[in-house]
Amino acid sequence: MKTAIEINRMGYEALMNALGFDGTIRFLRQFDPGKGDYTTERHQRLNKITLEEIFTDIEANDSADRLRSELPVATAD
């Protein structure tokens, strides 16, 4: 059975082989834990908005989407 260190080394090697150095760095940066407490901040934001406001926003977005879909599409002649 491989140790955690061996698996980690093999993983980095696989990333480097598949993505190269820059691609590996870009891939690993996606997993930055960030800052703050997402759950607490989310609850604070959501406690400031009512269900009626959420439904109004959804209806407004649906209306805007419908209007955009009805616009003529420009074609290259």
Secondary structure, DSSP 8 states (H G I E B T S, - for coil): ---HHHHHHHHHHHHHHHHHHHHHHHHHHTT---SS-HHHHHHHHHTTS-HHHHHHHHHHHHHHHHHHHHS------
